Amino acid sequence: MAKMITLEDMKNRADIQAFVRRADLNMEIIGYTEHGFRHASLVAERAKQLLLDLNHPGHIAELAAIAGYLHDIGNSVNRHIHAQAGAMIAYNVLTDMGMPPEDVADILTGVGNHEEEYGEPYGVVAAAVIIADKSDVNRSRVRNIQPARFDEHDRINHAAIMSTLTADKENKTITLALDIDTSIGSIMEYFELFLTRMILSRKSAETLGCQFILTINGTRLL
């Protein structure tokens, strides 16, 4: 009989913990922002809450949470096509745990499509993971807080004092609200760096039957 798998089950697995740690270490080695337990947990929580707020079934929201937690584990292999590597890792773990194939397929779609270069919101789980992942812009992701060593990703993330993601089922909107310290990074730099992410987020919101809204420092920009 197929077993109901939860996010907590995933977090408690030693192999998943090892993959997340290794993925974050690999990203640190090549100078990327934090991609570890903090990011994985935040994406999982936001993806789940997004679907719950839009009245999707709790089971589907839990699948989005699992996919959100696992979405970057492919970085434990290599940054290149890490989404596809992560999907293969997730397949082995989830089938070993006895998850129903239909649920595995939803999670693999979420893991394998979160990158803007080739991702598509194939269904609500993938759409929620994409939006949750792209919403995590925050100074806590910056590893080295010496401005002289910032690259463009460090600077914009360090400039982001706060980010919140909310869904309004009545008005059918999904809103990403950012507070950016413009003395560190400009709003224009944010768009130059993350425009493709916002386009994919907008497409994902449409999959969820919503309009995507971006506000920065209280001003609506999308």
C-alpha positions as CSV (number, residue, x, y, z in Angstrom):
1,M,0.0,0.0,0.0
2,A,1.3,3.4,-1.0
3,K,2.5,5.5,1.9
4,M,1.6,9.2,2.6
5,I,4.9,11.0,2.5
6,T,5.3,14.4,4.2
7,L,7.8,17.2,4.2
8,E,8.9,16.2,7.7
9,D,9.7,12.7,6.4
10,M,12.0,14.2,3.9
11,K,13.7,16.5,6.4
12,N,14.4,13.6,8.7
13,R,16.2,11.5,6.1
14,A,20.0,11.3,6.5
15,D,20.5,11.1,2.7
16,I,18.5,14.2,2.0
17,Q,20.3,16.1,4.7
18,A,23.6,15.0,3.1
19,F,22.5,16.1,-0.3
20,V,21.3,19.5,0.9
21,R,24.5,20.1,2.8
22,R,26.7,19.1,-0.2
23,A,24.6,21.2,-2.6
24,D,25.1,24.2,-0.5
25,L,28.8,23.5,-0.1
26,N,29.2,23.2,-3.9
27,M,27.5,26.5,-4.3
28,E,29.8,28.1,-1.7
29,I,32.8,26.8,-3.5
30,I,31.8,28.5,-6.8
31,G,30.8,31.7,-5.0
32,Y,27.0,31.4,-5.2
33,T,24.5,32.6,-2.6
34,E,23.1,30.3,0.1
35,H,21.3,27.2,-1.3
36,G,21.1,25.2,1.8
37,F,18.6,24.3,4.5
38,R,17.4,27.9,5.0
39,H,16.6,28.3,1.3
40,A,15.1,24.8,0.9
41,S,12.8,25.3,3.9
42,L,11.7,28.7,2.9
43,V,10.8,27.6,-0.7
44,A,9.0,24.5,0.8
45,E,6.9,26.7,3.2
46,R,6.1,29.3,0.6
47,A,5.1,26.8,-2.1
48,K,2.8,25.0,0.3
49,Q,1.2,28.1,1.7
50,L,0.7,29.5,-1.8
51,L,-1.4,26.6,-2.8
52,L,-3.3,26.4,0.6
53,D,-4.2,30.1,0.2
54,L,-5.5,29.4,-3.2
55,N,-7.7,26.6,-1.9
56,H,-5.8,23.7,-3.4
57,P,-6.1,20.4,-1.5
58,G,-3.8,19.9,1.4
59,H,-2.2,16.8,-0.2
60,I,-1.2,18.8,-3.3
61,A,0.1,21.6,-1.2
62,E,2.3,19.0,0.7
63,L,3.7,17.7,-2.6
64,A,4.6,21.3,-3.5
65,A,6.4,21.6,-0.1
66,I,8.4,18.4,-0.8
67,A,9.3,19.5,-4.3
68,G,10.3,22.9,-2.9
69,Y,12.5,21.3,-0.3
70,L,14.2,19.1,-2.9
71,H,14.4,21.5,-5.8
72,D,18.1,22.4,-5.4
73,I,19.5,19.0,-4.3
74,G,20.9,18.5,-7.8
75,N,23.5,21.1,-7.0
76,S,25.1,18.2,-5.0
77,V,26.1,16.8,-8.4
78,N,26.8,19.9,-10.5
79,R,25.4,23.3,-11.0
80,H,24.9,22.6,-14.7
81,I,21.3,21.1,-15.3
82,H,21.0,20.7,-11.6
83,A,17.2,20.7,-11.8
84,Q,17.3,17.5,-13.9
85,A,20.0,15.9,-11.6
86,G,17.8,16.8,-8.7
87,A,14.8,15.1,-10.3
88,M,16.7,11.9,-10.7
89,I,17.9,12.0,-7.1
90,A,14.3,12.7,-5.9
91,Y,12.9,9.8,-8.0
92,N,15.2,7.3,-6.3
93,V,14.5,8.6,-2.8
94,L,10.7,8.9,-3.3
95,T,10.2,5.5,-4.9
96,D,12.3,4.0,-2.1
97,M,9.9,5.6,0.4
98,G,6.9,4.0,-1.3
99,M,5.3,7.2,-2.7
100,P,2.6,6.7,-5.3
101,P,3.9,7.2,-8.9
102,E,1.4,10.0,-9.6
103,D,2.7,12.0,-6.6
104,V,6.3,11.3,-7.6
105,A,5.6,12.6,-11.1
106,D,4.2,15.9,-9.6
107,I,7.3,16.4,-7.5
108,L,9.7,15.6,-10.3
109,T,7.9,18.1,-12.4
110,G,8.4,20.7,-9.7
111,V,12.0,19.9,-9.1
112,G,12.9,19.7,-12.8
113,N,11.3,23.0,-13.9
114,H,12.3,25.6,-11.4
115,E,15.1,27.2,-13.5
116,E,14.2,30.1,-15.7
117,E,16.5,28.9,-18.6
118,Y,14.3,25.9,-19.4
119,G,11.6,25.6,-16.8
120,E,7.9,25.6,-17.5
121,P,5.0,25.6,-14.9
122,Y,3.6,22.2,-15.9
123,G,0.8,22.2,-13.3
124,V,0.2,23.7,-9.9
125,V,3.0,22.0,-8.0
126,A,5.7,23.2,-10.5
127,A,4.1,26.7,-10.6
128,A,4.1,27.1,-6.8
129,V,7.8,25.9,-6.6
130,I,8.9,28.3,-9.3
131,I,7.2,31.3,-7.6
132,A,8.5,30.4,-4.1
133,D,12.0,29.9,-5.4
134,K,12.2,33.2,-7.2
135,S,10.7,35.0,-4.3
136,D,13.7,34.3,-2.1
137,V,15.7,37.5,-2.5
138,N,17.2,38.4,0.9
139,R,20.5,39.6,2.4
140,S,20.6,36.5,4.6
141,R,21.6,34.5,1.5
142,V,24.8,36.5,1.1
143,R,27.8,34.5,2.4
144,N,30.5,37.2,2.4
145,I,29.2,40.6,3.5
146,Q,32.2,42.6,2.4
147,P,30.8,44.9,-0.3
148,A,34.2,45.0,-2.1
149,R,33.8,41.3,-2.9
150,F,30.1,41.4,-4.0
151,D,29.1,40.2,-7.4
152,E,25.8,41.4,-8.9
153,H,23.8,38.6,-7.1
154,D,25.4,39.4,-3.8
155,R,24.7,43.1,-4.1
156,I,21.1,42.7,-5.0
157,N,20.4,40.1,-2.4
158,H,22.2,42.1,0.3
159,A,20.1,45.1,-0.7
160,A,16.9,43.2,-0.2
161,I,16.0,43.9,3.4
162,M,12.7,41.9,3.3
163,S,10.6,39.8,0.8
164,T,7.1,38.5,1.3
165,L,4.9,36.4,-0.8
166,T,1.2,36.5,-0.5
167,A,-1.8,35.1,-2.5
168,D,-5.3,36.6,-2.6
169,K,-7.8,34.0,-3.8
170,E,-10.6,36.5,-4.0
171,N,-8.8,38.9,-6.3
172,K,-6.8,36.1,-7.9
173,T,-3.4,37.8,-7.3
174,I,0.0,36.6,-6.1
175,T,2.1,39.4,-4.8
176,L,5.9,39.5,-4.2
177,A,6.7,42.5,-2.1
178,L,10.4,43.5,-1.7
179,D,12.0,46.2,0.5
180,I,15.3,47.2,-1.2
181,D,18.0,49.4,0.2
182,T,18.7,51.5,-2.9
183,S,22.0,52.8,-1.4
184,I,23.3,49.2,-1.9
185,G,21.5,48.1,-5.1
186,S,19.2,49.9,-7.4
187,I,15.7,48.8,-8.6
188,M,17.0,48.9,-12.2
189,E,19.8,46.4,-11.2
190,Y,17.2,44.1,-9.8
191,F,15.3,44.1,-13.1
192,E,18.4,43.7,-15.1
193,L,19.4,40.6,-13.1
194,F,16.0,39.0,-12.4
195,L,13.8,39.9,-15.3
196,T,13.7,36.4,-16.7
197,R,12.7,35.1,-13.2
198,M,9.9,37.6,-13.0
199,I,8.6,36.5,-16.4
200,L,8.6,32.9,-15.4
201,S,6.9,33.9,-12.1
202,R,4.2,35.7,-14.0
203,K,3.7,32.7,-16.3
204,S,3.5,30.4,-13.2
205,A,0.9,32.7,-11.6
206,E,-1.2,32.4,-14.7
207,T,-1.0,28.6,-14.4
208,L,-2.5,29.1,-10.9
209,G,-5.3,31.3,-12.3
210,C,-3.8,34.5,-10.9
211,Q,-2.1,37.7,-11.8
212,F,1.5,38.2,-10.6
213,I,2.2,41.5,-8.9
214,L,5.7,42.8,-7.9
215,T,6.0,45.7,-5.5
216,I,9.3,47.2,-4.5
217,N,9.5,49.7,-1.7
218,G,5.7,50.0,-1.8
219,T,5.5,50.8,-5.5
220,R,3.8,48.4,-7.8
221,L,6.0,47.6,-10.8
222,L,4.4,44.6,-12.4
